[in-house]
Amino acid sequence: MNDEINTRPVYSFELFPPKTPQGMTKLADTVQRLNAVAPRYFSVTYGAGGSTRERTFETVALLRDRGIDTAPHLSCIGSTRAEIRDILHRYRSRNIRRIVALRGDLPSGMGATDTGELAYANELVACIREETGATFHIEVAAYPEVHPQAPGAKQDLAYFKQKVEAGADAAITQYFYNADAYFAFVAACRRAGIGIPIVPGVMPITNYSKLARFSAACGAEIPRWVGKRLEDYGDDMDSIREFGHQVVWDLCRRLIEGGAPGIHFYTMNQAAPTLRLWQDLGLPGAEP
């Protein structure tokens, strides 16, 4: 692996594959706007059980055709090793050198026994290394506020360490709004002998009802005082966006000043909220 990847701050953006041709056209414009500030890379999500596989490939192709460094998500649950091998070959042929390796969620209607040949993310990381050696820089997920399905923080940290020991190069966290949770998690990782970069994931706040649904599903805590302020704004979307910007800007500032090795922005396929944060934080490529 290129040591530069692990020493320079990593500022990156996440996209999800659109469902329609019109959405893809809109995404192309969003990518052009976001890429103007020269992020390190874009990641592209992958639906439950690979349900958006072809749309993920299409989105990856859109980015690679523009010469953009791209990190496709790859989830293993419900997949065979042969399927994983074919996907890795497809990405390698497009000169992709980053993968975000995830367990993934079972699609609706699949039973708990339909996990496929690889049931956990550490098994996927090991598989990627077995199949491709050091070809890919592998990112894995981390959960500062504990994975919602983990029995506890201690076990969740043990699971994370398994992914690192299997060959992960770095981690991206679930989004959060409490900087102390991130710093405490990183400190616990270092005490456990986990030394890889742990890049905080940050989601701009633009719609409280959607944020509340996402957070309930993934176990991300919205601090009570933030939630109450957002509730008070009701349908006043301008006030929600302005207050949300200040909350997330302050979070990012604390993370950067505290030594975080970069920030991964969950853009939700919107350029403006992330670009405003980028600008106000004075990140590389931002206009003065």
C-alpha positions in Angstrom: 0.0 0.0 0.0 1.0 3.6 -0.7 2.2 5.0 2.7 0.9 8.5 1.5 -2.6 7.2 1.9 -2.1 6.7 5.6 -0.2 9.9 6.3 -2.1 12.7 4.6 -5.6 13.8 5.9 -8.3 12.0 3.9 -11.4 14.1 3.0 -13.9 12.1 1.0 -17.5 12.0 -0.1 -20.1 9.2 -0.1 -22.8 8.8 -2.8 -25.6 6.3 -3.3 -26.7 4.9 -6.7 -29.7 6.7 -8.2 -32.7 4.6 -9.1 -33.6 6.4 -12.4 -31.8 7.8 -15.4 -33.0 11.2 -14.3 -31.4 10.6 -11.0 -28.1 9.6 -12.6 -28.1 12.8 -14.7 -28.6 14.8 -11.5 -25.9 12.9 -9.8 -23.5 13.7 -12.6 -24.0 17.4 -11.9 -23.6 16.8 -8.1 -20.3 14.9 -8.8 -19.0 17.8 -10.9 -19.7 20.3 -8.2 -18.2 18.2 -5.4 -15.2 17.2 -7.4 -14.3 20.8 -7.9 -12.8 20.9 -4.4 -10.6 17.8 -5.1 -11.6 15.3 -2.4 -9.3 12.3 -2.0 -12.0 9.9 -3.3 -15.8 9.2 -3.6 -17.3 6.1 -2.1 -20.4 4.5 -3.6 -22.9 2.5 -1.5 -24.1 -1.0 -2.2 -27.6 -2.1 -1.3 -28.7 -4.9 1.1 -27.5 -8.2 -0.3 -26.1 -6.4 -3.3 -29.6 -5.2 -4.4 -28.2 -2.1 -6.1 -25.2 -4.0 -7.6 -25.7 -2.9 -11.2 -26.5 0.7 -10.2 -23.4 0.7 -8.1 -21.4 -0.4 -11.1 -23.0 2.3 -13.2 -22.2 5.0 -10.6 -18.6 3.8 -10.3 -18.3 3.9 -14.1 -19.6 7.5 -14.0 -16.8 8.5 -11.6 -14.0 6.5 -13.2 -14.9 7.9 -16.6 -14.1 11.3 -15.1 -10.8 10.1 -13.7 -12.1 10.2 -10.1 -10.6 8.0 -7.4 -13.4 5.7 -6.4 -14.1 3.4 -3.5 -17.1 1.1 -4.1 -18.8 -0.5 -1.2 -18.8 -4.2 -1.2 -21.0 -6.2 1.1 -20.7 -9.9 1.6 -23.9 -11.1 3.2 -25.9 -13.3 0.8 -23.0 -13.6 -1.7 -20.7 -16.4 -2.7 -16.9 -16.3 -2.9 -17.2 -16.6 -6.7 -19.4 -13.6 -6.8 -17.0 -11.6 -4.7 -14.1 -12.7 -6.9 -15.9 -11.6 -10.0 -16.7 -8.2 -8.6 -13.1 -7.7 -7.4 -11.9 -8.6 -10.9 -14.3 -6.1 -12.4 -13.1 -3.3 -10.2 -9.4 -4.2 -10.7 -9.9 -4.1 -14.5 -11.2 -0.5 -14.1 -8.0 0.4 -12.1 -10.0 0.8 -8.8 -7.7 0.5 -5.8 -10.0 1.2 -2.9 -12.8 -1.0 -1.5 -15.1 -0.3 1.5 -15.7 -3.8 2.8 -18.9 -4.3 4.8 -21.0 -7.2 6.1 -24.1 -5.5 4.8 -27.8 -6.1 5.7 -30.0 -9.0 4.6 -32.5 -7.9 2.0 -36.2 -7.9 3.0 -37.5 -11.5 2.8 -34.2 -13.3 3.3 -33.9 -15.4 6.4 -31.1 -15.3 9.0 -29.7 -18.5 7.5 -29.3 -17.0 4.0 -26.1 -15.2 4.8 -24.1 -16.8 2.0 -20.5 -18.1 2.2 -19.2 -15.0 4.0 -21.3 -13.9 7.0 -19.1 -11.2 8.5 -17.0 -8.3 7.4 -13.8 -9.8 8.7 -14.4 -12.8 6.5 -14.9 -10.5 3.5 -11.6 -8.6 4.3 -9.7 -11.9 4.5 -11.3 -13.0 1.2 -10.2 -9.8 -0.6 -6.7 -10.3 0.7 -6.6 -13.9 -0.3 -7.9 -13.2 -3.8 -6.1 -9.9 -4.6 -3.2 -9.5 -2.1 -2.3 -5.9 -1.6 -4.2 -4.6 -4.7 -6.9 -2.8 -2.8 -6.7 -0.3 0.1 -9.5 -1.7 2.3 -11.7 0.5 4.4 -14.0 -1.0 7.0 -16.8 0.4 9.2 -16.4 1.5 12.8 -19.1 2.5 15.3 -18.1 5.1 18.0 -21.5 4.7 19.6 -21.6 0.9 19.3 -23.1 -1.1 16.4 -26.9 -1.4 17.1 -26.7 -5.2 16.9 -23.6 -5.6 19.1 -24.2 -7.0 22.6 -22.0 -4.3 24.1 -19.1 -1.9 23.5 -16.4 -4.5 24.5 -17.7 -7.1 22.0 -18.1 -4.5 19.3 -14.5 -3.4 19.7 -13.5 -7.1 19.5 -15.4 -7.4 16.2 -13.7 -4.3 14.9 -10.3 -5.7 15.8 -11.0 -8.9 13.9 -11.6 -6.8 10.7 -8.3 -5.0 11.3 -6.4 -8.2 11.9 -7.9 -9.7 8.7 -6.2 -6.9 6.7 -8.1 -3.7 6.8 -6.0 -0.5 6.1 -8.3 2.1 7.6 -11.9 2.6 8.9 -14.7 5.0 8.3 -17.1 5.6 11.2 -20.9 5.6 11.3 -22.0 9.2 11.5 -22.4 10.8 14.9 -22.9 14.2 16.5 -20.9 13.8 19.7 -17.2 14.3 19.2 -16.4 12.8 22.6 -17.8 9.5 21.4 -15.4 9.5 18.6 -12.3 10.4 20.6 -13.2 7.9 23.3 -13.6 5.2 20.7 -10.3 6.0 19.1 -8.6 5.9 22.5 -10.2 2.5 23.2 -8.9 1.2 19.9 -5.3 2.4 20.6 -5.4 0.7 24.0 -6.5 -2.5 22.2 -3.5 -2.3 19.9 -5.5 -1.1 16.8 -3.4 1.4 15.0 -5.1 2.0 11.6 -6.5 5.5 10.7 -10.1 5.9 11.9 -11.8 8.5 9.8 -14.9 10.1 11.3 -18.1 9.9 9.1 -20.1 13.1 9.2 -23.6 13.7 7.9 -24.9 17.3 7.2 -28.2 18.0 8.9 -30.8 19.2 6.3 -34.0 17.4 7.2 -34.8 16.4 10.8 -37.5 13.8 10.1 -35.3 11.9 7.7 -32.3 12.2 10.1 -34.4 10.8 13.0 -35.4 7.8 10.9 -31.9 7.1 9.7 -30.5 7.4 13.2 -33.1 5.2 14.8 -32.3 2.5 12.3 -28.5 2.6 12.5 -28.0 3.5 16.2 -26.6 7.0 15.7 -27.5 9.2 18.7 -28.8 12.7 18.1 -27.9 14.7 21.2 -31.1 15.6 23.1 -30.4 19.4 23.0 -29.9 19.1 19.2 -33.0 17.1 18.7 -35.2 19.4 20.8 -33.9 22.5 18.9 -34.7 20.8 15.5 -38.1 19.7 16.7 -38.9 23.3 17.7 -38.3 24.5 14.1 -41.1 22.3 12.8 -41.4 22.8 9.0 -39.1 25.8 9.0 -36.5 24.1 6.7 -34.3 27.2 6.4 -33.9 27.3 10.2 -33.2 23.5 10.3 -30.5 23.8 7.7 -28.9 26.8 9.3 -28.9 25.3 12.8 -27.8 22.0 11.4 -24.9 23.6 9.6 -23.6 25.2 12.8 -23.9 22.0 14.7 -22.0 19.9 12.1 -19.5 22.7 11.4 -18.6 22.8 15.1 -18.4 19.0 15.2 -16.0 19.0 12.2 -13.9 21.7 13.8 -13.5 19.8 17.0 -12.6 16.6 15.1 -10.0 18.3 13.0 -8.5 20.2 15.9 -8.5 16.9 17.9 -6.3 15.2 15.3 -8.9 13.2 13.3 -7.1 11.9 10.1 -9.7 13.5 7.8 -13.5 13.5 7.4 -15.8 11.3 5.3 -18.9 13.3 4.3 -22.2 11.4 3.9 -23.5 13.8 1.1 -26.9 12.1 0.5 -26.2 13.0 -3.2 -26.5 16.7 -2.4 -23.6 19.1 -3.1 -24.6 22.3 -1.4 -24.6 21.3 2.3 -21.2 19.5 2.1 -19.6 22.3 0.0 -20.7 24.9 2.5 -19.1 22.9 5.3 -16.0 22.4 3.2 -15.8 26.2 2.6 -16.4 27.3 6.1 -13.9 24.8 7.5 -11.3 26.0 5.0 -10.5 22.5 3.8 -8.0 21.9 1.0 -9.3 23.2 -2.3 -11.8 25.5 -0.7 -11.8 29.1 -2.0 -10.6 31.7 0.5 
